[in-house]
Amino acid sequence: MEEKGKKLAVRIFNTGIGASKEDQLLIFKQSFFRSKEAKRVNPLGMGVGLLTAKTIVVAHRGHISFSSEGEEKGAEVMVEMLIK
C-alpha cells in the first residue's frame, strides 16, 4: 500500500495461475468469465470476483487494473482510490 499524492494505491500480488493476454482482455468485461486454467484449478469458482471489485471501485471513483506476464506466472491487481 502506498500513498500517491491524493491517491491510495493497493497492490495485491500472487504466484498463482496467472492469465494469458487474451484472458486479461476479458477479466473486467465479461460476467462469469473464467479461464480454462482457472476452471481446472478450482472448478467451483464463479468468475465474478474481479468484475464485482471493479463495480465497487468505479462507484467510488477509483481505478482497478489486472496484469500478468502469462499463464503460470502469477498476477497483480492494483486498486487506486482518491483520498479525501
PDB file of N, CA, C and O in Angstrom, chain B, residues numbered from 101:
ATOM      1  N   MET B 101       0.856  -1.153   0.000  1.00  0.00           N
ATOM      2  CA  MET B 101       0.000   0.000   0.000  1.00  0.00           C
ATOM      3  C   MET B 101       0.907   1.222   0.000  1.00  0.00           C
ATOM      4  O   MET B 101       1.895   1.272   0.733  1.00  0.00           O
ATOM      5  N   GLU B 102       0.568   2.206  -0.825  1.00  0.00           N
ATOM      6  CA  GLU B 102       1.347   3.438  -0.853  1.00  0.00           C
ATOM      7  C   GLU B 102       0.431   4.615  -1.141  1.00  0.00           C
ATOM      8  O   GLU B 102      -0.588   4.478  -1.817  1.00  0.00           O
ATOM      9  N   GLU B 103       0.810   5.771  -0.620  1.00  0.00           N
ATOM     10  CA  GLU B 103       0.058   6.990  -0.883  1.00  0.00           C
ATOM     11  C   GLU B 103       0.730   7.705  -2.042  1.00  0.00           C
ATOM     12  O   GLU B 103       1.936   7.953  -2.017  1.00  0.00           O
ATOM     13  N   LYS B 104      -0.052   8.032  -3.051  1.00  0.00           N
ATOM     14  CA  LYS B 104       0.476   8.696  -4.243  1.00  0.00           C
ATOM     15  C   LYS B 104      -0.261  10.029  -4.398  1.00  0.00           C
ATOM     16  O   LYS B 104      -1.307  10.098  -5.043  1.00  0.00           O
ATOM     17  N   GLY B 105       0.297  11.085  -3.800  1.00  0.00           N
ATOM     18  CA  GLY B 105      -0.388  12.371  -3.870  1.00  0.00           C
ATOM     19  C   GLY B 105      -1.703  12.284  -3.137  1.00  0.00           C
ATOM     20  O   GLY B 105      -1.732  12.083  -1.923  1.00  0.00           O
ATOM     21  N   LYS B 106      -2.789  12.433  -3.861  1.00  0.00           N
ATOM     22  CA  LYS B 106      -4.112  12.334  -3.253  1.00  0.00           C
ATOM     23  C   LYS B 106      -4.780  11.007  -3.580  1.00  0.00           C
ATOM     24  O   LYS B 106      -6.005  10.894  -3.561  1.00  0.00           O
ATOM     25  N   LYS B 107      -3.966  10.011  -3.877  1.00  0.00           N
ATOM     26  CA  LYS B 107      -4.477   8.675  -4.162  1.00  0.00           C
ATOM     27  C   LYS B 107      -3.838   7.660  -3.226  1.00  0.00           C
ATOM     28  O   LYS B 107      -2.697   7.818  -2.792  1.00  0.00           O
ATOM     29  N   LEU B 108      -4.583   6.637  -2.934  1.00  0.00           N
ATOM     30  CA  LEU B 108      -4.070   5.497  -2.195  1.00  0.00           C
ATOM     31  C   LEU B 108      -4.013   4.331  -3.173  1.00  0.00           C
ATOM     32  O   LEU B 108      -5.015   4.011  -3.812  1.00  0.00           O
ATOM     33  N   ALA B 109      -2.865   3.699  -3.294  1.00  0.00           N
ATOM     34  CA  ALA B 109      -2.705   2.569  -4.207  1.00  0.00           C
ATOM     35  C   ALA B 109      -2.450   1.304  -3.395  1.00  0.00           C
ATOM     36  O   ALA B 109      -1.576   1.273  -2.529  1.00  0.00           O
ATOM     37  N   VAL B 110      -3.216   0.273  -3.682  1.00  0.00           N
ATOM     38  CA  VAL B 110      -3.051  -1.026  -3.044  1.00  0.00           C
ATOM     39  C   VAL B 110      -2.737  -2.032  -4.144  1.00  0.00           C
ATOM     40  O   VAL B 110      -3.492  -2.178  -5.105  1.00  0.00           O
ATOM     41  N   ARG B 111      -1.612  -2.722  -3.986  1.00  0.00           N
ATOM     42  CA  ARG B 111      -1.216  -3.744  -4.960  1.00  0.00           C
ATOM     43  C   ARG B 111      -1.285  -5.108  -4.295  1.00  0.00           C
ATOM     44  O   ARG B 111      -0.786  -5.303  -3.187  1.00  0.00           O
ATOM     45  N   ILE B 112      -1.904  -6.036  -4.982  1.00  0.00           N
ATOM     46  CA  ILE B 112      -2.040  -7.396  -4.487  1.00  0.00           C
ATOM     47  C   ILE B 112      -1.354  -8.309  -5.493  1.00  0.00           C
ATOM     48  O   ILE B 112      -1.723  -8.343  -6.667  1.00  0.00           O
ATOM     49  N   PHE B 113      -0.359  -9.044  -5.027  1.00  0.00           N
ATOM     50  CA  PHE B 113       0.393  -9.960  -5.888  1.00  0.00           C
ATOM     51  C   PHE B 113       0.066 -11.395  -5.493  1.00  0.00           C
ATOM     52  O   PHE B 113      -0.232 -11.687  -4.335  1.00  0.00           O
ATOM     53  N   ASN B 114       0.129 -12.285  -6.483  1.00  0.00           N
ATOM     54  CA  ASN B 114       0.080 -13.705  -6.154  1.00  0.00           C
ATOM     55  C   ASN B 114       0.986 -14.472  -7.102  1.00  0.00           C
ATOM     56  O   ASN B 114       1.418 -13.944  -8.126  1.00  0.00           O
ATOM     57  N   THR B 115       1.263 -15.688  -6.763  1.00  0.00           N
ATOM     58  CA  THR B 115       2.111 -16.535  -7.598  1.00  0.00           C
ATOM     59  C   THR B 115       1.283 -17.668  -8.191  1.00  0.00           C
ATOM     60  O   THR B 115       1.798 -18.753  -8.462  1.00  0.00           O
ATOM     61  N   GLY B 116       0.000 -17.404  -8.386  1.00  0.00           N
ATOM     62  CA  GLY B 116      -0.930 -18.418  -8.870  1.00  0.00           C
ATOM     63  C   GLY B 116      -0.860 -18.655 -10.365  1.00  0.00           C
ATOM     64  O   GLY B 116       0.207 -18.579 -10.973  1.00  0.00           O
ATOM     65  N   ILE B 117      -2.013 -18.945 -10.949  1.00  0.00           N
ATOM     66  CA  ILE B 117      -2.081 -19.419 -12.332  1.00  0.00           C
ATOM     67  C   ILE B 117      -1.866 -18.331 -13.374  1.00  0.00           C
ATOM     68  O   ILE B 117      -1.647 -18.643 -14.544  1.00  0.00           O
ATOM     69  N   GLY B 118      -1.922 -17.075 -12.982  1.00  0.00           N
ATOM     70  CA  GLY B 118      -1.723 -16.001 -13.956  1.00  0.00           C
ATOM     71  C   GLY B 118      -2.837 -15.980 -14.989  1.00  0.00           C
ATOM     72  O   GLY B 118      -3.899 -16.565 -14.778  1.00  0.00           O
ATOM     73  N   ALA B 119      -2.593 -15.302 -16.112  1.00  0.00           N
ATOM     74  CA  ALA B 119      -3.601 -15.222 -17.172  1.00  0.00           C
ATOM     75  C   ALA B 119      -2.924 -14.890 -18.487  1.00  0.00           C
ATOM     76  O   ALA B 119      -1.969 -14.115 -18.531  1.00  0.00           O
ATOM     77  N   SER B 120      -3.426 -15.481 -19.551  1.00  0.00           N
ATOM     78  CA  SER B 120      -2.915 -15.166 -20.887  1.00  0.00           C
ATOM     79  C   SER B 120      -3.326 -13.744 -21.256  1.00  0.00           C
ATOM     80  O   SER B 120      -4.228 -13.176 -20.639  1.00  0.00           O
ATOM     81  N   LYS B 121      -2.679 -13.179 -22.241  1.00  0.00           N
ATOM     82  CA  LYS B 121      -3.034 -11.826 -22.697  1.00  0.00           C
ATOM     83  C   LYS B 121      -4.482 -11.789 -23.177  1.00  0.00           C
ATOM     84  O   LYS B 121      -5.184 -10.806 -22.937  1.00  0.00           O
ATOM     85  N   GLU B 122      -4.939 -12.848 -23.854  1.00  0.00           N
ATOM     86  CA  GLU B 122      -6.317 -12.904 -24.339  1.00  0.00           C
ATOM     87  C   GLU B 122      -7.311 -12.907 -23.178  1.00  0.00           C
ATOM     88  O   GLU B 122      -8.324 -12.209 -23.221  1.00  0.00           O
ATOM     89  N   ASP B 123      -7.018 -13.693 -22.143  1.00  0.00           N
ATOM     90  CA  ASP B 123      -7.903 -13.752 -20.981  1.00  0.00           C
ATOM     91  C   ASP B 123      -7.922 -12.431 -20.226  1.00  0.00           C
ATOM     92  O   ASP B 123      -8.961 -12.041 -19.694  1.00  0.00           O
ATOM     93  N   GLN B 124      -6.795 -11.741 -20.172  1.00  0.00           N
ATOM     94  CA  GLN B 124      -6.736 -10.463 -19.459  1.00  0.00           C
ATOM     95  C   GLN B 124      -7.688  -9.436 -20.067  1.00  0.00           C
ATOM     96  O   GLN B 124      -8.198  -8.568 -19.358  1.00  0.00           O
ATOM     97  N   LEU B 125      -7.926  -9.527 -21.362  1.00  0.00           N
ATOM     98  CA  LEU B 125      -8.842  -8.593 -22.021  1.00  0.00           C
ATOM     99  C   LEU B 125     -10.287  -8.804 -21.582  1.00  0.00           C
ATOM    100  O   LEU B 125     -11.102  -7.890 -21.703  1.00  0.00           O
ATOM    101  N   LEU B 126     -10.616  -9.979 -21.078  1.00  0.00           N
ATOM    102  CA  LEU B 126     -11.997 -10.315 -20.715  1.00  0.00           C
ATOM    103  C   LEU B 126     -12.291 -10.226 -19.222  1.00  0.00           C
ATOM    104  O   LEU B 126     -13.456 -10.226 -18.823  1.00  0.00           O
ATOM    105  N   ILE B 127     -11.264 -10.150 -18.400  1.00  0.00           N
ATOM    106  CA  ILE B 127     -11.440 -10.248 -16.949  1.00  0.00           C
ATOM    107  C   ILE B 127     -12.431  -9.228 -16.396  1.00  0.00           C
ATOM    108  O   ILE B 127     -13.262  -9.579 -15.559  1.00  0.00           O
ATOM    109  N   PHE B 128     -12.365  -7.990 -16.837  1.00  0.00           N
ATOM    110  CA  PHE B 128     -13.258  -6.954 -16.314  1.00  0.00           C
ATOM    111  C   PHE B 128     -14.441  -6.683 -17.237  1.00  0.00           C
ATOM    112  O   PHE B 128     -15.260  -5.813 -16.939  1.00  0.00           O
ATOM    113  N   LYS B 129     -14.549  -7.402 -18.340  1.00  0.00           N
ATOM    114  CA  LYS B 129     -15.585  -7.091 -19.329  1.00  0.00           C
ATOM    115  C   LYS B 129     -16.703  -8.117 -19.416  1.00  0.00           C
ATOM    116  O   LYS B 129     -17.792  -7.793 -19.889  1.00  0.00           O
ATOM    117  N   GLN B 130     -16.469  -9.321 -18.981  1.00  0.00           N
ATOM    118  CA  GLN B 130     -17.434 -10.392 -19.190  1.00  0.00           C
ATOM    119  C   GLN B 130     -17.863 -10.987 -17.858  1.00  0.00           C
ATOM    120  O   GLN B 130     -17.029 -11.482 -17.101  1.00  0.00           O
ATOM    121  N   SER B 131     -19.164 -10.942 -17.567  1.00  0.00           N
ATOM    122  CA  SER B 131     -19.678 -11.556 -16.343  1.00  0.00           C
ATOM    123  C   SER B 131     -19.422 -13.054 -16.361  1.00  0.00           C
ATOM    124  O   SER B 131     -19.541 -13.701 -17.402  1.00  0.00           O
ATOM    125  N   PHE B 132     -19.079 -13.590 -15.230  1.00  0.00           N
ATOM    126  CA  PHE B 132     -18.854 -15.020 -15.042  1.00  0.00           C
ATOM    127  C   PHE B 132     -17.709 -15.560 -15.894  1.00  0.00           C
ATOM    128  O   PHE B 132     -17.693 -16.746 -16.226  1.00  0.00           O
ATOM    129  N   PHE B 133     -16.749 -14.701 -16.253  1.00  0.00           N
ATOM    130  CA  PHE B 133     -15.611 -15.165 -17.048  1.00  0.00           C
ATOM    131  C   PHE B 133     -14.631 -15.935 -16.180  1.00  0.00           C
ATOM    132  O   PHE B 133     -14.246 -15.482 -15.102  1.00  0.00           O
ATOM    133  N   ARG B 134     -14.235 -17.102 -16.661  1.00  0.00           N
ATOM    134  CA  ARG B 134     -13.180 -17.895 -16.025  1.00  0.00           C
ATOM    135  C   ARG B 134     -12.360 -18.540 -17.125  1.00  0.00           C
ATOM    136  O   ARG B 134     -12.907 -19.106 -18.071  1.00  0.00           O
ATOM    137  N   SER B 135     -11.062 -18.454 -16.997  1.00  0.00           N
ATOM    138  CA  SER B 135     -10.187 -19.091 -17.984  1.00  0.00           C
ATOM    139  C   SER B 135     -10.274 -20.611 -17.840  1.00  0.00           C
ATOM    140  O   SER B 135     -10.729 -21.123 -16.818  1.00  0.00           O
ATOM    141  N   LYS B 136      -9.839 -21.310 -18.858  1.00  0.00           N
ATOM    142  CA  LYS B 136      -9.828 -22.778 -18.797  1.00  0.00           C
ATOM    143  C   LYS B 136      -8.965 -23.255 -17.630  1.00  0.00           C
ATOM    144  O   LYS B 136      -9.316 -24.207 -16.933  1.00  0.00           O
ATOM    145  N   GLU B 137      -7.840 -22.585 -17.428  1.00  0.00           N
ATOM    146  CA  GLU B 137      -6.938 -22.972 -16.340  1.00  0.00           C
ATOM    147  C   GLU B 137      -7.591 -22.737 -14.978  1.00  0.00           C
ATOM    148  O   GLU B 137      -7.449 -23.564 -14.078  1.00  0.00           O
ATOM    149  N   ALA B 138      -8.302 -21.624 -14.817  1.00  0.00           N
ATOM    150  CA  ALA B 138      -8.987 -21.345 -13.549  1.00  0.00           C
ATOM    151  C   ALA B 138     -10.053 -22.404 -13.273  1.00  0.00           C
ATOM    152  O   ALA B 138     -10.218 -22.839 -12.133  1.00  0.00           O
ATOM    153  N   LYS B 139     -10.768 -22.812 -14.305  1.00  0.00           N
ATOM    154  CA  LYS B 139     -11.786 -23.859 -14.132  1.00  0.00           C
ATOM    155  C   LYS B 139     -11.147 -25.187 -13.737  1.00  0.00           C
ATOM    156  O   LYS B 139     -11.712 -25.945 -12.949  1.00  0.00           O
ATOM    157  N   ARG B 140      -9.970 -25.463 -14.287  1.00  0.00           N
ATOM    158  CA  ARG B 140      -9.279 -26.707 -13.966  1.00  0.00           C
ATOM    159  C   ARG B 140      -8.785 -26.705 -12.516  1.00  0.00           C
ATOM    160  O   ARG B 140      -8.945 -27.691 -11.797  1.00  0.00           O
ATOM    161  N   VAL B 141      -8.189 -25.598 -12.099  1.00  0.00           N
ATOM    162  CA  VAL B 141      -7.613 -25.498 -10.753  1.00  0.00           C
ATOM    163  C   VAL B 141      -8.693 -25.442  -9.680  1.00  0.00           C
ATOM    164  O   VAL B 141      -8.553 -26.072  -8.632  1.00  0.00           O
ATOM    165  N   ASN B 142      -9.767 -24.697  -9.927  1.00  0.00           N
ATOM    166  CA  ASN B 142     -10.848 -24.545  -8.954  1.00  0.00           C
ATOM    167  C   ASN B 142     -12.187 -24.590  -9.681  1.00  0.00           C
ATOM    168  O   ASN B 142     -12.710 -23.547 -10.075  1.00  0.00           O
ATOM    169  N   PRO B 143     -12.749 -25.780  -9.864  1.00  0.00           N
ATOM    170  CA  PRO B 143     -13.990 -25.893 -10.637  1.00  0.00           C
ATOM    171  C   PRO B 143     -15.199 -25.233  -9.982  1.00  0.00           C
ATOM    172  O   PRO B 143     -16.224 -25.061 -10.641  1.00  0.00           O
ATOM    173  N   LEU B 144     -15.113 -24.860  -8.714  1.00  0.00           N
ATOM    174  CA  LEU B 144     -16.267 -24.288  -8.025  1.00  0.00           C
ATOM    175  C   LEU B 144     -16.348 -22.767  -8.098  1.00  0.00           C
ATOM    176  O   LEU B 144     -17.342 -22.194  -7.653  1.00  0.00           O
ATOM    177  N   GLY B 145     -15.352 -22.102  -8.637  1.00  0.00           N
ATOM    178  CA  GLY B 145     -15.375 -20.637  -8.709  1.00  0.00           C
ATOM    179  C   GLY B 145     -16.500 -20.133  -9.597  1.00  0.00           C
ATOM    180  O   GLY B 145     -17.019 -20.869 -10.436  1.00  0.00           O
ATOM    181  N   MET B 146     -16.874 -18.872  -9.406  1.00  0.00           N
ATOM    182  CA  MET B 146     -17.976 -18.284 -10.169  1.00  0.00           C
ATOM    183  C   MET B 146     -17.514 -17.302 -11.238  1.00  0.00           C
ATOM    184  O   MET B 146     -18.240 -17.072 -12.205  1.00  0.00           O
ATOM    185  N   GLY B 147     -16.328 -16.716 -11.091  1.00  0.00           N
ATOM    186  CA  GLY B 147     -15.863 -15.757 -12.083  1.00  0.00           C
ATOM    187  C   GLY B 147     -16.477 -14.377 -11.947  1.00  0.00           C
ATOM    188  O   GLY B 147     -16.594 -13.652 -12.935  1.00  0.00           O
ATOM    189  N   VAL B 148     -16.871 -14.003 -10.738  1.00  0.00           N
ATOM    190  CA  VAL B 148     -17.474 -12.678 -10.541  1.00  0.00           C
ATOM    191  C   VAL B 148     -16.648 -11.773  -9.632  1.00  0.00           C
ATOM    192  O   VAL B 148     -16.984 -10.599  -9.480  1.00  0.00           O
ATOM    193  N   GLY B 149     -15.591 -12.276  -9.032  1.00  0.00           N
ATOM    194  CA  GLY B 149     -14.833 -11.517  -8.036  1.00  0.00           C
ATOM    195  C   GLY B 149     -14.243 -10.220  -8.544  1.00  0.00           C
ATOM    196  O   GLY B 149     -14.495  -9.164  -7.964  1.00  0.00           O
ATOM    197  N   LEU B 150     -13.457 -10.270  -9.623  1.00  0.00           N
ATOM    198  CA  LEU B 150     -12.812  -9.050 -10.117  1.00  0.00           C
ATOM    199  C   LEU B 150     -13.808  -8.101 -10.763  1.00  0.00           C
ATOM    200  O   LEU B 150     -13.649  -6.884 -10.661  1.00  0.00           O
ATOM    201  N   LEU B 151     -14.826  -8.624 -11.422  1.00  0.00           N
ATOM    202  CA  LEU B 151     -15.842  -7.747 -12.012  1.00  0.00           C
ATOM    203  C   LEU B 151     -16.630  -7.027 -10.910  1.00  0.00           C
ATOM    204  O   LEU B 151     -16.953  -5.847 -11.044  1.00  0.00           O
ATOM    205  N   THR B 152     -16.934  -7.737  -9.830  1.00  0.00           N
ATOM    206  CA  THR B 152     -17.615  -7.115  -8.689  1.00  0.00           C
ATOM    207  C   THR B 152     -16.716  -6.069  -8.039  1.00  0.00           C
ATOM    208  O   THR B 152     -17.177  -4.983  -7.687  1.00  0.00           O
ATOM    209  N   ALA B 153     -15.433  -6.395  -7.879  1.00  0.00           N
ATOM    210  CA  ALA B 153     -14.482  -5.430  -7.317  1.00  0.00           C
ATOM    211  C   ALA B 153     -14.422  -4.177  -8.180  1.00  0.00           C
ATOM    212  O   ALA B 153     -14.390  -3.064  -7.656  1.00  0.00           O
ATOM    213  N   LYS B 154     -14.408  -4.348  -9.499  1.00  0.00           N
ATOM    214  CA  LYS B 154     -14.367  -3.189 -10.396  1.00  0.00           C
ATOM    215  C   LYS B 154     -15.612  -2.325 -10.225  1.00  0.00           C
ATOM    216  O   LYS B 154     -15.513  -1.099 -10.182  1.00  0.00           O
ATOM    217  N   THR B 155     -16.766  -2.944 -10.128  1.00  0.00           N
ATOM    218  CA  THR B 155     -18.015  -2.196  -9.948  1.00  0.00           C
ATOM    219  C   THR B 155     -17.951  -1.338  -8.689  1.00  0.00           C
ATOM    220  O   THR B 155     -18.357  -0.176  -8.708  1.00  0.00           O
ATOM    221  N   ILE B 156     -17.450  -1.897  -7.608  1.00  0.00           N
ATOM    222  CA  ILE B 156     -17.350  -1.162  -6.342  1.00  0.00           C
ATOM    223  C   ILE B 156     -16.317  -0.047  -6.439  1.00  0.00           C
ATOM    224  O   ILE B 156     -16.583   1.083  -6.032  1.00  0.00           O
ATOM    225  N   VAL B 157     -15.148  -0.358  -6.974  1.00  0.00           N
ATOM    226  CA  VAL B 157     -14.070   0.637  -7.077  1.00  0.00           C
ATOM    227  C   VAL B 157     -14.492   1.803  -7.965  1.00  0.00           C
ATOM    228  O   VAL B 157     -14.282   2.961  -7.603  1.00  0.00           O
ATOM    229  N   VAL B 158     -15.079   1.516  -9.114  1.00  0.00           N
ATOM    230  CA  VAL B 158     -15.513   2.579 -10.037  1.00  0.00           C
ATOM    231  C   VAL B 158     -16.623   3.421  -9.406  1.00  0.00           C
ATOM    232  O   VAL B 158     -16.666   4.634  -9.614  1.00  0.00           O
ATOM    233  N   ALA B 159     -17.516   2.800  -8.643  1.00  0.00           N
ATOM    234  CA  ALA B 159     -18.584   3.549  -7.969  1.00  0.00           C
ATOM    235  C   ALA B 159     -18.019   4.568  -6.986  1.00  0.00           C
ATOM    236  O   ALA B 159     -18.671   5.563  -6.668  1.00  0.00           O
ATOM    237  N   HIS B 160     -16.809   4.317  -6.510  1.00  0.00           N
ATOM    238  CA  HIS B 160     -16.141   5.235  -5.584  1.00  0.00           C
ATOM    239  C   HIS B 160     -15.069   6.062  -6.290  1.00  0.00           C
ATOM    240  O   HIS B 160     -14.149   6.580  -5.658  1.00  0.00           O
ATOM    241  N   ARG B 161     -15.203   6.176  -7.603  1.00  0.00           N
ATOM    242  CA  ARG B 161     -14.306   6.976  -8.455  1.00  0.00           C
ATOM    243  C   ARG B 161     -12.856   6.505  -8.409  1.00  0.00           C
ATOM    244  O   ARG B 161     -11.926   7.305  -8.511  1.00  0.00           O
ATOM    245  N   GLY B 162     -12.683   5.221  -8.258  1.00  0.00           N
ATOM    246  CA  GLY B 162     -11.348   4.648  -8.244  1.00  0.00           C
ATOM    247  C   GLY B 162     -11.028   3.945  -9.547  1.00  0.00           C
ATOM    248  O   GLY B 162     -11.791   4.005 -10.511  1.00  0.00           O
ATOM    249  N   HIS B 163      -9.890   3.280  -9.557  1.00  0.00           N
ATOM    250  CA  HIS B 163      -9.429   2.549 -10.738  1.00  0.00           C
ATOM    251  C   HIS B 163      -8.863   1.209 -10.280  1.00  0.00           C
ATOM    252  O   HIS B 163      -8.183   1.131  -9.257  1.00  0.00           O
ATOM    253  N   ILE B 164      -9.145   0.163 -11.039  1.00  0.00           N
ATOM    254  CA  ILE B 164      -8.605  -1.161 -10.748  1.00  0.00           C
ATOM    255  C   ILE B 164      -7.976  -1.716 -12.018  1.00  0.00           C
ATOM    256  O   ILE B 164      -8.509  -1.541 -13.113  1.00  0.00           O
ATOM    257  N   SER B 165      -6.844  -2.383 -11.863  1.00  0.00           N
ATOM    258  CA  SER B 165      -6.192  -2.983 -13.027  1.00  0.00           C
ATOM    259  C   SER B 165      -5.684  -4.377 -12.670  1.00  0.00           C
ATOM    260  O   SER B 165      -5.456  -4.698 -11.504  1.00  0.00           O
ATOM    261  N   PHE B 166      -5.518  -5.183 -13.694  1.00  0.00           N
ATOM    262  CA  PHE B 166      -5.016  -6.547 -13.560  1.00  0.00           C
ATOM    263  C   PHE B 166      -3.880  -6.726 -14.537  1.00  0.00           C
ATOM    264  O   PHE B 166      -3.981  -6.310 -15.691  1.00  0.00           O
ATOM    265  N   SER B 167      -2.801  -7.338 -14.092  1.00  0.00           N
ATOM    266  CA  SER B 167      -1.713  -7.629 -15.028  1.00  0.00           C
ATOM    267  C   SER B 167      -1.087  -8.974 -14.679  1.00  0.00           C
ATOM    268  O   SER B 167      -1.045  -9.386 -13.520  1.00  0.00           O
ATOM    269  N   SER B 168      -0.607  -9.638 -15.715  1.00  0.00           N
ATOM    270  CA  SER B 168       0.063 -10.919 -15.559  1.00  0.00           C
ATOM    271  C   SER B 168       1.010 -11.089 -16.732  1.00  0.00           C
ATOM    272  O   SER B 168       0.712 -10.666 -17.849  1.00  0.00           O
ATOM    273  N   GLU B 169       2.139 -11.704 -16.476  1.00  0.00           N
ATOM    274  CA  GLU B 169       3.103 -11.981 -17.547  1.00  0.00           C
ATOM    275  C   GLU B 169       2.681 -13.190 -18.373  1.00  0.00           C
ATOM    276  O   GLU B 169       3.310 -13.502 -19.384  1.00  0.00           O
ATOM    277  N   GLY B 170       1.630 -13.866 -17.953  1.00  0.00           N
ATOM    278  CA  GLY B 170       1.133 -15.026 -18.689  1.00  0.00           C
ATOM    279  C   GLY B 170       0.748 -16.156 -17.754  1.00  0.00           C
ATOM    280  O   GLY B 170       0.875 -16.046 -16.534  1.00  0.00           O
ATOM    281  N   GLU B 171       0.275 -17.240 -18.344  1.00  0.00           N
ATOM    282  CA  GLU B 171      -0.152 -18.389 -17.557  1.00  0.00           C
ATOM    283  C   GLU B 171       1.005 -18.940 -16.731  1.00  0.00           C
ATOM    284  O   GLU B 171       2.147 -18.998 -17.187  1.00  0.00           O
ATOM    285  N   GLU B 172       0.680 -19.342 -15.502  1.00  0.00           N
ATOM    286  CA  GLU B 172       1.646 -19.895 -14.546  1.00  0.00           C
ATOM    287  C   GLU B 172       2.692 -18.885 -14.080  1.00  0.00           C
ATOM    288  O   GLU B 172       3.731 -19.274 -13.547  1.00  0.00           O
ATOM    289  N   LYS B 173       2.425 -17.583 -14.277  1.00  0.00           N
ATOM    290  CA  LYS B 173       3.404 -16.563 -13.883  1.00  0.00           C
ATOM    291  C   LYS B 173       2.853 -15.582 -12.855  1.00  0.00           C
ATOM    292  O   LYS B 173       3.407 -14.498 -12.676  1.00  0.00           O
ATOM    293  N   GLY B 174       1.771 -15.951 -12.180  1.00  0.00           N
ATOM    294  CA  GLY B 174       1.215 -15.078 -11.161  1.00  0.00           C
ATOM    295  C   GLY B 174       0.497 -13.878 -11.748  1.00  0.00           C
ATOM    296  O   GLY B 174       0.352 -13.752 -12.964  1.00  0.00           O
ATOM    297  N   ALA B 175       0.048 -12.999 -10.859  1.00  0.00           N
ATOM    298  CA  ALA B 175      -0.715 -11.833 -11.295  1.00  0.00           C
ATOM    299  C   ALA B 175      -0.604 -10.717 -10.265  1.00  0.00           C
ATOM    300  O   ALA B 175      -0.186 -10.928  -9.126  1.00  0.00           O
ATOM    301  N   GLU B 176      -0.991  -9.526 -10.701  1.00  0.00           N
ATOM    302  CA  GLU B 176      -1.047  -8.362  -9.822  1.00  0.00           C
ATOM    303  C   GLU B 176      -2.362  -7.645 -10.076  1.00  0.00           C
ATOM    304  O   GLU B 176      -2.743  -7.411 -11.223  1.00  0.00           O
ATOM    305  N   VAL B 177      -3.044  -7.301  -9.005  1.00  0.00           N
ATOM    306  CA  VAL B 177      -4.229  -6.451  -9.075  1.00  0.00           C
ATOM    307  C   VAL B 177      -3.875  -5.172  -8.339  1.00  0.00           C
ATOM    308  O   VAL B 177      -3.366  -5.218  -7.219  1.00  0.00           O
ATOM    309  N   MET B 178      -4.140  -4.030  -8.961  1.00  0.00           N
ATOM    310  CA  MET B 178      -3.868  -2.753  -8.312  1.00  0.00           C
ATOM    311  C   MET B 178      -5.163  -1.951  -8.243  1.00  0.00           C
ATOM    312  O   MET B 178      -5.882  -1.813  -9.233  1.00  0.00           O
ATOM    313  N   VAL B 179      -5.443  -1.429  -7.059  1.00  0.00           N
ATOM    314  CA  VAL B 179      -6.610  -0.576  -6.833  1.00  0.00           C
ATOM    315  C   VAL B 179      -6.099   0.792  -6.412  1.00  0.00           C
ATOM    316  O   VAL B 179      -5.280   0.903  -5.499  1.00  0.00           O
ATOM    317  N   GLU B 180      -6.587   1.839  -7.085  1.00  0.00           N
ATOM    318  CA  GLU B 180      -6.244   3.216  -6.723  1.00  0.00           C
ATOM    319  C   GLU B 180      -7.524   3.951  -6.361  1.00  0.00           C
ATOM    320  O   GLU B 180      -8.500   3.933  -7.111  1.00  0.00           O
ATOM    321  N   MET B 181      -7.506   4.599  -5.197  1.00  0.00           N
ATOM    322  CA  MET B 181      -8.668   5.342  -4.713  1.00  0.00           C
ATOM    323  C   MET B 181      -8.235   6.752  -4.323  1.00  0.00           C
ATOM    324  O   MET B 181      -7.121   6.963  -3.843  1.00  0.00           O
ATOM    325  N   LEU B 182      -9.127   7.706  -4.536  1.00  0.00           N
ATOM    326  CA  LEU B 182      -8.864   9.079  -4.121  1.00  0.00           C
ATOM    327  C   LEU B 182      -8.944   9.178  -2.606  1.00  0.00           C
ATOM    328  O   LEU B 182      -9.791   8.543  -1.978  1.00  0.00           O
ATOM    329  N   ILE B 183      -8.057   9.980  -2.021  1.00  0.00           N
ATOM    330  CA  ILE B 183      -8.064  10.228  -0.583  1.00  0.00           C
ATOM    331  C   ILE B 183      -8.702  11.585  -0.360  1.00  0.00           C
ATOM    332  O   ILE B 183      -8.328  12.571  -0.996  1.00  0.00           O
ATOM    333  N   LYS B 184      -9.662  11.632   0.542  1.00  0.00           N
ATOM    334  CA  LYS B 184     -10.311  12.911   0.843  1.00  0.00           C
ATOM    335  C   LYS B 184      -9.694  13.521   2.065  1.00  0.00           C
ATOM    336  O   LYS B 184     -10.100  14.604   2.487  1.00  0.00           O
TER     337      LYS B 184
END
